[in-house]
Amino acid sequence: MIDIRLLREDPDTVRASQRARGEDDGVVDAVLAADERRRSSLTAFERLRAEQKSMGKEVAKAQGDEKQALLARTKELAAEVKSLSATADEAQAELDTLMRTIGNVVEPEVPVGGEDDYVVLEEVGTPRDFAAEGFEPLDHLALMEGLDAVDMERGAKVSGARFYFLKGVGARLEMGLLRMGMDRALENDLVPMVTPTLVKPNVMAGAGFIDHHADEVYRLEADDLYLIGTSEVALAGYHADEVLDLAAGPLRYAGQSTCYRREAGSYGKDTRGIIRVHQFNKIEMFVYCRPEDAQAEHERLLAMEKDILTSLGLPFRVIDTAAGDLGDPAARKYDCEAWVPSQGRHRELSSTSNCTTFQARRLNTRFKGENGNEVAATLNGTLATTRWLVAILENHQQADGSVVLPEALRPYVGLDVLTPTR
């Protein structure tokens, strides 16, 4: 959540952030009112508690009618103290609930608006002119079926819609891509991690994934656990309730995990192939740092994403995501979107988000600062995931349905060319 001190000292900044996100800015006044009730109740509570303590000494010394009067006042005080304590608790509960409805305060540079109001920061590479080459590009599913690299029918038979089997060169391609991503992480001094895929409710909530989007997350009710949609969630909880030593610099991790998403609200969207599915694999970068270092770390993560996409020979663009399209934890997010020839448009492959202190405050992750313990900042970014197969296959396809793999990926797959089997 955001810092309550920011709300008290600069509520207009939070109101502006809410409006930029397309959210109700009236929640700011509701939070301030609950905070004032809590603080005034606690002040009165402490005053009466002090009176209670001093009166206890007076009762011990008093006699007769004076003692009876003091005892009567003591009972009144006890009732008032109990009432004020209950009022403070109620205000605190209301405050906590309201605070969790406010997304992270967006950075000043973030574009205002919704999904279509992004700003293109950079374009890398040039899409192939398939018409000039004399053939119509196939989509990724047609290519994969020709390569015998996927089985959608049996995936649906076994698990339902939007599940699939990667097989043969499809499985080799995904495993090679993930290994390539992890090697890039190691080259950049990230610590490799294989994370749990089930987490406790406090971790899922702390990472900011169930306040507004609980319907998109799989939950195991019998065990009260959630399936993660990204290893960002598990890595956000890794240092919960800890005080970190960041004297030597940020802590940087690369988590590999299988990820699960219900894709609620996406009925009818991207139902063909593996663009929008319920299960996939991913390498996710995650950083803990001082808040003043977060912007530089954000640029570092973006540079790593750009580097691996460039080495894969993919034409892509970098966009600055608009405030209304940010998740609650993100103060700013860059997306790398690759050109998908069969669709004639760019599609998101990776993103990197600066979550500032939003997640760490919820999960009580601090670091040793010059003036005591301070709340850390967290960031995340994707370094490889199953969806990348779509762009790799479509952009590197040949007229005969084969796919010439980019040189950087060949050692990981063990093949230079994927050849159709039918």
Secondary structure, DSSP 8 states (H G I E B T S, - for coil): ---HHHHHH-HHHHHHHHHHHT--THHHHHHHHHHHHHHHHHHHHHHHHHHHHHHHHHHHH--HHHHHHHHHHHHHHHHHHHHHHHHHHHHHHHHHHHHTTS-----TTS--SSTT--EEEEEES----HHHHTS----HHHHHHHTT-EEHHHHHHHH-TT--EE-THHHHHHHHHHHHHHHHHHHTT-EEEE--SEE-HHHHHHTT-SSS-GGGS-EETTTTEEE-SSHHHHHHHHTTT-EE--TT--EEEEEEEEEE---TT-TTSS-STTSS-SEEEEEEEEEEE-GGGHHHHHHHHHHHHHHHHHHTT--EEEEE--GGGS-TT-SEEEEEEEEETTTTEEEEEEEEEE-TTHHHHHHT-EEEETTEEEE-EEEEEEEEETTHHHHHHHHTB-TTS-EE--TTTHHHHT-SEE----
